[in-house]
Amino acid sequence: MAAAADSDPMESSCEAEDEDSLEEEAEEFSSCPHCSELAQRQSEQRKAGHFTDLTLMFSIGARLHSVAAHRSVLSAASTFFSELLSAQGSASSPGASGAPELRTPSSGALSSGIPSSGAPSSGAPSSGTPELRTPSSGALSSGTLELRAWSSAPDLSTVEAVIDYMYTGHISVTVRNVNQVLELAHRFLLVDLKAFCGEFMMRRLTLKNCVPVHSLALTYSLERLSNKATALIRKHFHKVIHDKEFQTLPFHLVRSWMADSEITINSEQELFQVLVDWVNHDKEEREEHFEELFGLIRLTQISPVYLSRVVRSQSLVSSNSTCLQLVSEALEVHAVSLEHLTLADVGLYS
Amino acid sequence: MAAAADSDPMESSCEAEDEDSLEEEAEEFSSCPHCSELAQRQSEQRKAGHFTDLTLMFSIGARLHSVAAHRSVLSAASTFFSELLSAQGSASSPGASGAPELRTPSSGALSSGIPSSGAPSSGAPSSGTPELRTPSSGALSSGTLELRAWSSAPDLSTVEAVIDYMYTGHISVTVRNVNQVLELAHRFLLVDLKAFCGEFMMRRLTLKNCVPVHSLALTYSLERLSNKATALIRKHFHKVIHDKEFQTLPFHLVRSWMADSEITINSEQELFQVLVDWVNHDKEEREEHFEELFGLIRLTQISPVYLSRVVRSQSLVSSNSTCLQLVSEALEVHAVSLEHLTLADVGLYS
């Protein structure tokens, strides 16, 4: 080192080479907490109304609640919002003209929707198209997005929680809010959150809630939950049919259960009584389905006495010629087999 | 189970209790990749100009380059931006009137700033206050923020990389861009990134770059880097002073080194020559500092012959009475000690 001291050892000739080799050594820096801190701060901004450029309007009960948010975050977190807002977002300046004005009739049918109070009345969840309003040109850029047609009437705290999830990736799910969270997650296409709701319900699946949970699972295409609920219902069908929940099932599910060859029941007679109860629960709507469902009962496994005295005299049966015919056929099968039995007894076939 | 089948076992009396105990079991759901995916998508939005509501203008060389971004993200990522934009952000609608109009004179002094080409000329980095422009009322909300007074004239790709870091927490740092990244990180108060730049430089600290790296470390208050560079410079000061880099050091650093009692040098004579070279490198600016720095040389360790023939005849010395006085005093010390030595030789003090 001493010898080279005078000749400027750190300079000139070999510098280019050294520099090149050093330049190849790029280092990647990733700040681990950066993204979660960023998300947390954007969430705080939203709560404080800082830099928000979109107002979401939720029909909650009879009232409209508004929640301010950032288009950028909602679009980044949710395909639902990114597709909805993309027409606007392509202009670098929000509030520019040309925003889509999507309108949909409000379906208005709001059910309470907690697990023990009944399943949604239709097979597919409402995906009511939201209405995107923009102010007239020249006004500020804060557009308004109205979200209607909820099957589980979300309360404001749950809406806030799901929006906050879109910001932070974190949410607290409870038995009380899981149905609403699930509907919001489904609507906003939050796949991970939706899957979590399914697992949450799976861990709490009991005989008491398996019927409505099964309906929800079908509604939101939660296959594993649906399969597990189905297995539970099949095994305990003779108990489940006495639940209030069963009375609230829609026709297609009752038909599906009655046609299921794996359900366990005490007797076909019991099944007949449950069917009558289900129809009478909303006779006006359900009477038309009686004939089809009655056809699913194995009448030949009901005793001739019960068939002729109870089944045939039930007004839903006696007023329907197809049902009466089925009862007659069943009685005929009984008569023939009884005759065989009697003849066997007296030794003709021995 | 069979016995209870008729009494509706999953309903009524005990339901409230069960529900309560279940409700206590809230589950926290955290989607691990959510935040990083969110960040990635917001970064993609920025590149596509989606939902951006701020234009950053960078003076790069003689030209202005603009980069579109989201106020929300910049504010969430950087205290610099959050403080700057907060006056605007408190209104839920960006583009509202009342935005601050901060102006600062452009300092214009742009140096190339890569490690081997020289340190910033002043001790403290320029933190030129940016200019925030908003359009006249009624126009769109996209404000413009002009960022001037860079000491290392950032190139557009580095600016893009640092802005992307604010979105994603990820950046690729190279020897080529580290100075600019450091300046941007310092200016935008990105503490983690700044610290990483310091570590990056520390891993590449060599005799060849220790002088400018030390200057940078002081400029940006990177204490560990500064300490490590100081130790290296002290140990090899006799080599370092022959670097071109040393010639570009500002006065306060040259004084600091010359006053440092821990530097290793071959001779005070060499130090004198380096001082003369440093002053002559920019004589007009530096001549005024010669006297103070000359006072730091241990003249009594230079031989009388060199003092009288070379030092005293150097024009910087001969034109300065204080310096001439110092040389005379040193020669006097030499004369006295030489006399003592001679007397000792002839046995007077034996």
Interface residues (C-beta under 8 A of the other chain):
Chain A: M1 A4 A5 D6 D8 P9 M10 E11 E15 D18 E19 L22 E23 E25 A26 E27 E28 F29 S30 S31 C32 P33 H34 C35 S36 E37 L38 A39 R41 Q42 Q45 A48 G49 H50 F51 T52 D53 A68 H70 R71 S72 V73 S75 A76 A77 S82 L85 S86 G89 S90 S92 S93 P94 G95 A96 S116 G138 L140 S141 S142 Y165 Y167 T168 G169 H170 I171 S172 V173 T174 V175 R176 D192 L193 F196 F200 R204 T206 L207 K208 N209 H236 H238 K239 H242 D243 K244 N266
Chain B: M1 A2 A4 A5 D6 D8 P9 M10 E11 E15 D18 E19 L22 E23 E25 A26 E27 E28 F29 S30 S31 C32 P33 H34 C35 S36 E37 L38 A39 R41 Q42 Q45 A48 G49 H50 F51 T52 D53 A68 H70 R71 S72 V73 S75 A76 A77 S82 L85 S86 G89 S90 S92 S93 P94 G95 A96 S116 G138 L140 S141 S142 Y165 Y167 T168 G169 H170 I171 S172 V173 T174 V175 R176 D192 L193 F196 F200 R204 T206 L207 K208 N209 H236 H238 K239 H242 D243 K244 N266
